[in-house]
Amino acid sequence: MWLLSLGKRLDQYAGWLVPVLTAAGTLMLTAVGAAWWWFIPGAAAVGAVVFLEIVRRQTRGAFERDVEAAATKRVIDLAARHSLLADTFAEITAVAADMADMAKPARISAFKELVNQAVTAIAWVVHEDVPGLRAVVYEVNDDEDGLSVVRWNSRGHRLAPNPFVPGTERASKALSLLGRGGSLFVDDIARAPADKWEGSGVGYNTFITSVIASPTGSYGLLTVDAPLTDDLTEDDENDLRLIAGILAMVFAEYRR
């Protein structure tokens, strides 16, 4: 460990230190013919160059191994995560497909249950490692000027989410995102421009919102927020867009 730390420090100065020591050592060893005592500092300078190169190579080797190990772990973790996501939402997808053959009352009942399963799975299965995470599904109201909360769930104590009240700036920005489609990831609310997001920020400092939409219409928003800046990542955004796509099928059958 100490060798790795030393190597990292020495590597900052190696660009000029190695040629200087090499030149100095060569010059002093050449001067041995004139006075033998030049051998001592000359040998020391050459020895320092050799030591520096050994430490640098070992440090770089360790660094490359660490990078490779980290990359391998990330691939394995992503594969496990996507497998978990697929297994978790396979049943929801299957029931959503069956909604096509259900009567209206049964579709309404299935809709509420599936949305509840989705937010519960996000909070307690997909993101079981994020304390305080909250998942919310919003639905556009009949007048299409605001959004109400359909279902929500969280890991740990979190306040209930607020609806997007018609006529407010918050509702206007949510509807604007709904019109554009896609998703919005704000990794650090404290540093985000005021026009990029609109919310209370109470209990969370990062969030991802994905539009729930199909080719025939936009139905609402799927939002996940968490207390700490690094609790959510771009990988989470991709997963959320996939889940929003599944929910779009549920909404389409519910609204039919």
N, C-alpha and C positions, 0 to 999 in steps of 0.2 A: 504493500500500500504506500509506504514512504517513497519507494522507488518510482512509482507511478506519479505521485505528487511532485517529486523532484523533476521527473522528465517533463511534465507539463510546464513547469516554470522555466526549465532550461530551454525548452523549445521556442520560447518567446524571444530568446537572445541568440539562438543558434545561427541565424542568418548572417550575423556579423562576427560572432564569437569564434566560430570554427575557422574561418579563413584567417582571422587575426592571430589566433593561437598557432595555427599551422605555419604561418609566415614567421612568427616570432621563434617558434621551435626550430624551424629550418635554419634561420639566421644564427641562432645561438649555437646549434650543433656544428655549423660551418666554422664558427669562431673557435672551436675546440683546438684547432691547430695552433692558434695564437696563445691561448691560455686554457688549460685543462678544466678549470672550474666552470667554464661556460657549459660543460656537459650537464651539470646538475639542473640549472633552470631550463636548458633546452630539452632534456629528457622529461622534465616535469610538464612542460608545455605540450609536448607530443603525447604524453600519457593522458593529459587532460582532454585532448582532442579525441583520443581513442575511447576514453570513459564517456565523454559526452555523446559520441555516436552510438555506443552500446545502449546507453540509457534512452536515447531518442528512439531507437529501433524497437526496444522493448515496450516503450510507452505507446508508440504507434500501433504495435502489434496488439497490445492489450485493448487499446481504443477501438481498433477494427473488430476485434472479437466481441467487445461490448456492443458495438453498433449492430453487428450481425445477430447477436443473441436477442437484442431488443427488437429488431425487425422480425425475427422468427416468432418471438412471443406475441407481437402485435398481430401477425397473420393468424396464429393459432387462436388468439382471443377473439378476433373478428369472426373467424369461422364458427367458433362456439357460440358467439353472440347471435349470428345470423341463423344458426341452427335452432337456438332457443326461440328466436323471434318467429321462425317458420312454424315450429311446433305449437307455440302459444296461440298464434292466430289462425291455425289451420281449422280449428273447430268453429271459430267465429265466421270464417269465410264459407265453410260448408253450410252453416245455418243461414247465412245471408243468401246463399244461392237457393236454398229451399223456400225463402220468403216469396219467391215468384209464384208458388202454388198455394199460398195462404190467402185466406179471406182478410179483409181490411182489419178487423179487430185483432186477429192473430198476428198480422204484420206489425201493428202498433205495439203489441206486447213484446214481440221478438225484438223490435227496434230498441226499446228501452233496456231490455236485458243485455243485448249485444253491446250497446254503448257502455253500459255499466261494466261489462266484462273487459272491454277494451281499456278503459281508464284504470281499472284495477290491475290489469296485467302490466300496463306501462309502469305503474308506480311500484308494484310489489314483485314483479318477475323480471321484466326487461331492465329496470333500473333499481334492482334490489340493493345495489351498492351505494346509492345516493340518498343519504338521510335528508328528509325534508322536501323531497321532490314532489311536485303536484302536477297532475294531468287533468285537463279540462276539455270537454267537448261543448262548443257553442253552436247554436242553431239560429239562422237568420229568421227574423220574425215575419209575419204575413205581409207587413207593409214594406219590408226590405229596407228599413231605416235604422235597424238595431239588431242586436243579437242577445239571446237569452242562454242561460246555462242549462244544458241537458243533463249531464252527469259529471261528477268530478271525484277524484280520490287523491290521497297523498300519503306519503310515508312520514309518520310523525304528525304532531299537531300543527296544522296550517289553517288559516282563516278561509272561509268559503269565498270563492271567486265572485267578483262583481259582474253583472251583465253589462253589455255595451248599450247604454241608455240613448235612445234616439235624440238627435239634436246636440249631442256633446262632441267635443273634439276627439275623444277616445273612440266613439262609435264611427266617426267620419274616417279616421285612420284605419280602423278595422275593415270597414266596407271598401276602402280604397285597395287594401291588400286583397280582399276577396275578389275585387274586379280584376286585379292584375294576375292573380293566381300565383302558384309556387309557394314559397315559404320565406320566413324571415327569422334569422338567427342573430340575436344580440348577446354576445358573450359577456359583456361588461356594461351593465346599465349606467354605472357611475361615470363612464367615459363616452357613452353613446350620445350623438347629437340629439337635441330635443325633438327634431322632426322625424327621427328614425323609429321612435316607439312612443307609445302612450299607455300608461298604466300606473298603478299605485307604487309599485316597487316594494311594497310591504312584504317582508319575508323572503324576497328573492332578489338576486342580482344578475341573473342570466335567464334567458328564455328562448324557446323556439316555437314559432307558430306556423302551422301548415294549413293551407286552404283545403277544405273538403269539397271537391267538385268533380263533376263528370262532364262529358261532352254536351249534356243537355241542361246543365244548370249548376250553380254554386249553392251549397247547402249550409256551410258554416265553417268553423275553425277548430282545429285540434291544437291545443297549446300545452306545452310542458315547461315549467319553470323550476328553478332550484336556488338554494341560498347562496352558493359560492360560485365565483367566476368560472372555475375550471370544472364544474360539475357536469357541464354539457359540452359536446364537441360536434364537429362537422359530421362524424359518423352517426351521431344521434339525429342530426337533421335529416340525413338520408333515410334512416329507419322511420322517422316520423312521417315523412312523405309517403312511404310505403303503407304505413298504417292508415294514413288519411285516405289513401286510395281504396283501401278495404272498407273504410267507413262510408266512402262515397257510394259504394254499392248498397250498403245498408240503408243509407238515406234515400237513395233512388227508389228502392222497393217500398220504403215507408211512405214516401210522398206520392207514390203511384195511385 
